[in-house]
Amino acid sequence: MQHQPQVTDGKLPIFVFPTSLTFFSDDQSSHKQVLTLYNPYDFPLKFKVLSTTPRKYTVVDSEGTIRPRCCVDVVIRHVDICINNEGVKDKFRIQVSEYGQRKILGKKDVMSVLFPKRETSPPKEENFHSLSTSIAGNPELPQTPITTRQTTGRSATGPSYIIIFTAVMCIAALAMPTHGEKDTKWPEYLHLSLSQKLIAAYILGLVTMVILKV
């Protein structure tokens, strides 16, 4: 039996990543952004993407359905890159309703800004000076042998075990039954609250972005 949260006045929490969009006039690769919409609930959601300035953007699949415990990517492209639009703050609004219903269950706004250029200048050179010491002479400092291989930069073997473990734990948490569900074989202490599942879904979204960048 599915457990639906009690929602009044359209205050169902909506999970979106990223929480803001940044475009750069001089970087064509930034003219297309992706919004990921998450549905951690046990029922499907119907979503719709609105904009304060729709003439400046094109949105692929601005309406659709998110299956229970799934996510969808919405591609947003800035099509009016010009100096007059730089620094102007626009907003996208994601509103959701239960599938087959018209009542809005929740909504979330995402800020969008176009900047002139992406900052790529090197950091300012800093001056470093020697420190005084209270140790006479040049004594040999204690040293520890290196017993593990050290690597620098991005790992060639993919995401770390901690990140993978975190993702697995979040997925397991979302698969657990919710408080109030009947006819389940899981013991009561393994039933999670809706708030716990929302936190797990949010963390899973962040971890997913980290894994995709590795």
N, C-alpha and C positions, 0 to 999 in steps of 0.2 A: 504494500500500500504506500503510495507516495505521500510525503508530508510537505504541504505547501505552507510557507510562512504567512503569518497574518500581516497584511500590508494595508495601511490606510493612507489616504491623501497622497498617493503616488510617491511614496518614500522608499520603494524597494532599492537597496544598494546596487549601484551599477559599477562594474569593474571594466576599466578601459586602460590600455597601455599603448603608447605613452600618454601622459596626462596633458601634454601640450605639443604643438607642432611648430617646428622652426624651419623656414625656407631661407635660402641665400640667393641673391640675384646672380652672383658670379659663379655659382656652383650648380650646374645643370642636374647633377645627380640628386640634389636635394629638392628638386621641384616635384618629386613624387614621394609621398610619405605613406606609411601603412599604419592604420589603427587596428588594434586587436581587441575585439569585444569578447568578454568571457561570460559564460552562463554556468555558475556553480550549482544551480538549483536542479530539482528533480522533475521539472516540467519545462517544456519548450517556451522560448521567448521570441516574440516578433519584434524586430528593431527597425528604426527609421532614423536616418541621418539628415539633420537640417543645418542650414547655414545662414548667418546674418548677411552674407554677400555671395549668393550662389553664382553670380556671373563670373567670379574670379576663380572658381574651382570646378573641376569635374570629379565626380565620385562614382567609382565602379561599384555597382550593387549597393545603392543607397538604402535599399529596403531588403529585408530577408528574415530568415528564421534561424535561430541558434538552438540546436538540439540540447537536451539536458546534459550538463557536465561537459560541454564542448565549447569551442571558441571559433570565431571566424575573423578573417582579415578583410578590412575595408581599405581599398586603395584610393588615396586622395591626391589629385594632381593640381598644382597651382598653374593656371593658364593665362594669368595676366601679370607677368613679371615686368614691372616698370618702376621708374624712380618715384612716381606719384603714390605707389602703394607701399613703399618701404617705410617701415616703422608703424604701419597701421595695424591695429589689433582687431582681428576678426574672431568669431566664435563659431564652433560647430556644436550642435546639441544632439546627443544620442538619447532617444526616448524609446522605452520598451513597453510592451504590453504582453499579456498572456496570449498564446497562440489561439486564434479564433475569437478573441475578445477585442473590444475597442478601447476599454478603459486603460489609461496610461498608468502603469505600475511604478515607473521610475524614470528619471532623466539625469543626464550628466553633461556638463559643458566642457569643451576642450578649446583652449586658446590657440590661435594661430597667428604667427608674426612673420613678416618678410623683412630680412635684414639685407643691407647693401652687399656685404661680402663676409665670407668666413675668415676669421682671424687666423692667419698662418705665420705671423711674424715670430721670430725666435724670442725667448725670454731675455730680459735685460741681464747683461753680464754682472755677476755679483763679485765683490772683492772679499777674499778670505785672508785671514792673518793668523800667524802662529800664536799658540797659547803658551803661557808660562807653565812650568812644571815645578813641583816641590821635591821631585826625586833626583838625587844627585847622580851624576854620571849617566850612563845609558844601560840600565839593567835589562836583562832579557825577560820579556813578559811571558807568562804561562801560555802555552799553546795546546790546542786540542786537535788531534788528527781528524782529518775528514774521512768519515766512514760512509757517507752517502754521496751519490753523484749530485752535483749542483748544476742547475740550468738557469739561464737567464732568458728574459723575453717570454714570448708565447710558447706554451708547451706544445710539442709536436704530437703528443699522444691524445690530445683532446681535453675535455673538461676534467677537473680534478674529481677525486672520489667523493669529496665532501659535497660538491655541487650535484653529482649524480645521486648520492644518498639522499640529499634534501629533496630532489625532484621525486624520487621513488616514495619517500615518506608522505609528500603532499598528495601524490596520486592515490596512495593507500588510504589516506585520510578522507579523500573525496569519495572513495569506494565504500567506506563504512556507512552503516545505516544511520539515519537521523533520529534524534529523540522524538518519540511518538509513533515510530513505525511499528507495525504489528507483523505477526507471521514471519519473523526473522530468526535464524538460528544463532545469530551472534548474541553473546551475553550483554546485559544491559550496560555494563561499564564501558563497552566498546561503542556504544551509541554516542555520536558526536552532536553537539548543538549546531544550529545554523551559523552562529557567529564563528565557531571554530572552523567550519567548512569554508566560510568566506575568506578567512585569513589564509587557509591552506591554498585556496584558488588564487589569491593575490600573490602569495609567495611563489607558487608554481609558475605564474606568468613572468615574474622577474627572473626566476631561474632559467626559464625557457629562453628568454632573450640573451642571457649570459652564454648559454650553451650554443646558440646559433651564431654568436660572435666569435666563438673559439675556433 
